Amino acid sequence: MKIFAGVDLGGTNLRVGIVDVETGSVLASRTAPTLAREGPEAVMGRMAELIRAATSDTPAKAGRVEAVGIGVPGVLDLKQGLVLFLPNLPTTWPDVPLAATISAQVGLPVFLLNDVRAITLGEWKFGAGRGVDTMACFAVGTGIGGGLVINGKLHLGIGGTAGELGHQTIDINGPVCGCGNRGCLEVFASGPAIAAMGIKAVIQGLTTSIGKLVDYDLNKITPELICKAARQGDAVAKDIYDQAGTYLGVGVANVLVSVGPRKVVIAGGVAAAGDLLLEPVRRTIRERVTIMPVEKVEVVPAELDLNAGVLGSALWAAQNVGYTD
């Protein structure tokens, strides 16, 4: 066995898994609330406690944990192990020495990776991307993250910034995105974009059950609620997912003609809508991609759910200490 710890630093929860990177088995796991409002030092202390606890839970016959990988939802300095910017956590964590801090507390080498790049790596090795040399991953949730595996290797680009597939421009005159650009894919197909379309439909008085399902409390309209309405046959709700899937399909089409992945994996909470989202993606790439064999590309849902980031982070740590399968 080759045993590594994988950590998923989420805005709501911390998740730690002790992983056999030869098989993808999670031998022990622990979770705890992130409580990010308490600040980086408190969160890092809690993370170290979870790593130690999960390590203690691991069967002795598995052997020792060799290193730790941490998936982080933001901009990183991979070489220095620094967090540069976490847009969705209080204080944004500027120049926080996450790798060095955790390493000092748990006595192991620590390696950082963007959280969606970690999901990408996990899905490619152990999940929906198994068996292909080139894969793209779109993680559709509060935002749209992404990652690329090219010729059997996670593609990082400059400073680990490659693979931000949600921030490709879809409409040069579109709405302002949180990243500062206009018309990013994220503003058209993310969870908040889908919810906003549902709210707009209710305000406009369209014939839909969306408002009735939440007793016309607009604050309760979510992508999951709209998905429920669509599955009950609501035409407006179906159209909302069709629109989001079409925009996502345009983003996927751009990646197909530039990278040529054999699989496109759709992860994240919004992907739970299944074919409501995936079918318009598949239709759109068939309509728009004409200069590569689109019929040889599979667009599939992710398989690993909450374990994807943990598995990918652990594998990233393994790769950084020289592990090869």
C-alpha positions in Angstrom: 0.0 0.0 0.0 1.0 3.6 -0.6 -0.7 5.7 2.0 -1.3 9.5 1.8 -3.7 11.9 3.4 -6.0 14.0 1.3 -7.7 17.1 2.6 -10.6 19.1 1.1 -10.8 22.6 2.5 -14.3 23.7 1.9 -16.1 26.9 2.9 -18.5 24.9 5.0 -16.7 21.7 5.9 -13.2 20.2 6.3 -12.8 16.7 5.0 -9.8 14.4 5.5 -9.2 11.0 4.1 -6.4 8.5 4.4 -6.0 7.0 1.0 -4.3 4.0 -0.6 -3.3 5.7 -3.8 -2.7 2.4 -5.5 -6.4 1.5 -5.3 -8.2 4.7 -4.5 -9.5 3.1 -1.2 -10.3 5.6 1.6 -9.0 3.8 4.7 -10.2 6.3 7.3 -11.9 9.7 7.1 -12.9 12.6 9.4 -15.0 15.7 8.8 -15.6 18.9 10.8 -17.1 22.3 10.2 -14.6 24.7 8.7 -15.9 27.6 10.9 -13.9 29.9 8.5 -15.1 33.0 10.4 -12.7 32.1 13.2 -9.8 32.9 10.8 -6.9 31.0 9.2 -5.1 30.0 12.3 -8.1 28.3 13.9 -9.0 26.6 10.7 -5.5 25.3 10.2 -5.4 24.0 13.8 -8.7 22.2 13.2 -7.3 20.7 10.0 -4.2 19.4 11.7 -6.4 17.8 14.4 -8.5 16.0 11.8 -5.4 14.7 9.9 -4.0 13.3 13.2 -7.3 11.8 14.1 -7.8 10.2 10.7 -4.3 8.9 10.8 -5.0 7.3 14.2 -8.1 5.7 12.7 -6.1 4.0 9.9 -5.5 0.3 10.4 -1.9 -0.4 11.5 -1.3 -2.9 8.7 -1.8 -0.2 6.1 1.5 1.4 7.0 2.5 5.0 7.6 1.1 8.1 6.0 3.8 9.5 3.8 2.6 13.0 2.9 -0.5 15.3 2.9 -2.2 16.9 -0.1 -4.7 19.8 0.5 -7.3 20.9 -2.1 -7.8 24.7 -1.6 -10.6 26.8 -3.2 -8.6 29.7 -4.5 -5.3 31.0 -5.8 -2.1 29.4 -4.6 1.7 29.6 -4.8 2.3 25.9 -5.3 6.1 26.1 -4.9 6.0 28.1 -1.7 2.9 26.3 -0.3 1.1 29.6 0.2 -2.5 30.6 -0.1 -2.7 33.8 -2.0 -6.5 34.4 -2.2 -9.6 32.5 -1.1 -12.5 34.5 -2.5 -15.2 32.7 -0.5 -13.6 32.6 3.0 -13.5 35.5 5.5 -10.3 37.6 5.3 -9.5 35.9 1.9 -6.4 34.3 3.5 -3.7 36.5 1.8 -0.2 35.0 1.9 -1.1 32.3 4.5 1.6 29.7 4.8 -0.8 26.7 4.8 1.7 24.0 3.7 4.4 25.0 6.2 1.9 25.4 9.1 0.2 22.0 8.6 3.6 20.3 8.0 4.9 21.6 11.3 1.8 20.4 13.2 1.6 16.9 11.7 5.2 16.2 10.9 4.7 15.3 7.2 5.4 17.0 3.9 2.4 19.0 2.7 1.5 19.9 -0.9 -1.3 22.3 -2.0 -3.5 22.2 -5.1 -6.5 24.1 -6.3 -9.6 22.2 -5.2 -11.1 21.6 -8.6 -7.8 20.6 -10.0 -7.8 18.0 -7.2 -11.3 16.9 -8.1 -10.1 16.6 -11.7 -7.1 14.4 -10.7 -9.3 12.2 -8.5 -11.9 11.7 -11.2 -9.3 10.9 -13.9 -7.5 8.4 -11.8 -10.3 6.7 -9.8 -13.6 7.9 -11.2 -15.4 8.9 -14.4 -12.2 9.7 -16.3 -10.5 6.3 -15.8 -8.8 4.9 -18.9 -8.4 8.1 -21.0 -5.3 10.1 -21.6 -6.9 13.5 -21.9 -9.9 14.7 -19.9 -11.6 18.0 -19.0 -13.6 18.5 -15.8 -16.2 21.2 -15.2 -17.3 21.5 -11.5 -20.7 23.4 -11.5 -21.8 24.7 -8.2 -21.7 28.2 -6.6 -19.2 29.0 -9.4 -17.7 26.9 -12.2 -14.3 25.5 -11.6 -12.3 23.3 -14.0 -9.3 21.2 -14.6 -7.5 19.5 -17.5 -5.6 16.2 -17.7 -3.5 16.2 -20.9 -1.6 13.1 -22.1 -1.9 11.5 -18.7 -0.8 14.5 -16.6 -2.6 17.1 -14.7 -2.1 20.4 -16.7 -1.1 23.2 -14.3 0.2 26.0 -16.6 1.6 29.1 -15.0 1.5 28.8 -11.2 -1.2 26.2 -11.3 -3.7 28.5 -12.9 -4.5 26.5 -16.0 -7.9 24.9 -16.2 -10.2 27.8 -15.1 -12.8 26.6 -17.6 -15.6 28.5 -15.9 -13.8 31.8 -16.7 -13.7 31.5 -20.5 -15.6 34.3 -22.1 -18.9 33.2 -23.6 -20.4 36.7 -24.3 -18.0 39.7 -24.6 -20.8 42.0 -23.6 -22.2 39.8 -20.8 -22.6 40.5 -17.1 -19.7 41.2 -14.9 -18.3 38.0 -13.3 -16.8 37.8 -9.8 -13.4 37.4 -11.4 -13.7 40.9 -12.9 -14.2 39.8 -16.5 -17.5 40.1 -18.4 -19.5 37.3 -19.8 -17.7 34.3 -18.2 -19.4 30.9 -18.5 -19.8 31.0 -14.7 -22.3 33.9 -14.9 -24.6 31.9 -17.3 -24.5 28.3 -16.0 -23.5 28.3 -12.3 -25.9 27.5 -9.5 -26.6 31.2 -8.7 -27.3 31.8 -12.4 -29.8 29.0 -12.5 -31.5 30.2 -9.4 -31.6 33.8 -10.8 -33.4 32.5 -13.9 -36.0 30.8 -11.6 -36.5 34.0 -9.6 -36.9 36.0 -12.8 -39.5 33.6 -14.1 -41.6 34.0 -11.0 -41.3 37.8 -10.9 -42.3 37.9 -14.6 -45.4 35.9 -13.8 -44.6 33.0 -16.1 -46.7 29.9 -15.8 -44.6 27.8 -13.5 -44.8 25.9 -10.3 -41.4 27.2 -9.1 -42.9 30.0 -6.9 -45.6 27.7 -5.5 -43.1 25.2 -4.4 -41.6 27.7 -2.0 -44.8 29.6 -1.1 -43.5 32.5 -3.2 -40.5 33.1 -1.0 -37.9 34.0 -3.6 -35.1 33.5 -1.2 -35.9 29.8 -1.2 -35.5 29.3 -5.0 -32.4 27.2 -5.6 -31.1 25.1 -8.5 -32.3 22.0 -6.6 -35.8 23.4 -6.3 -35.9 24.2 -10.0 -34.6 20.7 -10.8 -37.4 19.3 -8.7 -40.0 21.4 -10.7 -38.4 20.3 -14.0 -38.6 16.6 -13.1 -42.3 17.2 -12.2 -42.8 18.4 -15.8 -42.6 22.2 -15.3 -41.8 23.5 -18.8 -40.3 26.8 -17.5 -38.0 24.9 -15.1 -37.0 22.5 -17.9 -36.2 25.5 -20.1 -34.0 27.0 -17.4 -31.8 23.9 -17.3 -31.8 23.8 -21.1 -30.5 27.3 -21.2 -27.8 26.6 -18.6 -26.8 23.4 -20.3 -26.6 25.2 -23.7 -24.2 27.8 -22.3 -22.2 25.0 -20.6 -22.2 23.2 -23.9 -20.6 26.2 -25.6 -17.9 26.2 -22.9 -17.4 22.5 -23.5 -17.3 23.0 -27.3 -14.5 25.6 -26.8 -12.4 23.1 -24.8 -13.1 20.3 -27.3 -11.6 22.2 -30.3 -8.7 23.5 -28.3 -7.7 20.5 -26.2 -9.5 17.5 -27.7 -10.4 15.6 -24.5 -11.8 12.1 -24.8 -14.0 12.6 -21.8 -15.7 15.6 -20.3 -16.6 15.1 -16.7 -19.3 17.3 -15.1 -19.0 17.5 -11.3 -20.4 19.7 -8.6 -23.7 20.1 -6.9 -25.6 21.3 -10.0 -24.5 18.2 -11.9 -27.0 16.3 -9.7 -29.6 17.4 -12.2 -28.3 14.7 -14.5 -29.6 14.7 -18.1 -31.6 17.9 -17.5 -28.2 19.5 -17.7 -26.1 17.0 -19.7 -28.4 16.5 -22.6 -28.4 20.1 -23.7 -24.6 20.0 -23.3 -24.3 17.0 -25.6 -26.8 18.6 -28.1 -24.8 21.8 -28.2 -21.5 20.2 -28.8 -23.0 18.2 -31.7 -24.3 21.4 -33.2 -21.2 23.5 -32.7 -18.2 21.3 -33.0 -17.4 20.4 -36.6 -13.6 20.1 -36.9 -12.9 17.3 -34.5 -14.6 13.9 -34.0 -17.1 14.9 -31.4 -18.8 11.5 -31.6 -15.7 10.1 -29.9 -16.1 12.4 -26.9 -18.1 11.3 -23.8 -19.8 13.8 -21.6 -20.4 12.1 -18.3 -21.3 12.9 -14.7 -18.7 12.6 -12.0 -18.6 9.4 -10.0 -16.7 10.1 -6.8 -19.0 12.7 -5.2 -17.5 14.1 -2.0 -14.5 11.9 -2.1 -13.1 13.3 -5.4 -11.2 16.1 -3.8 -9.8 14.0 -1.1 -8.6 11.3 -3.5 -7.1 13.8 -5.9 -5.3 15.7 -3.1 -3.8 12.5 -1.8 -2.7 11.5 -5.3 -1.2 15.0 -5.7 0.9 14.5 -2.6 2.0 11.1 -3.8 3.1 12.5 -7.1 5.1 15.2 -5.4 7.1 12.7 -3.4 7.9 10.6 -6.5 5.1 8.0 -6.5 4.3 6.6 -10.0 1.9 3.7 -10.7 
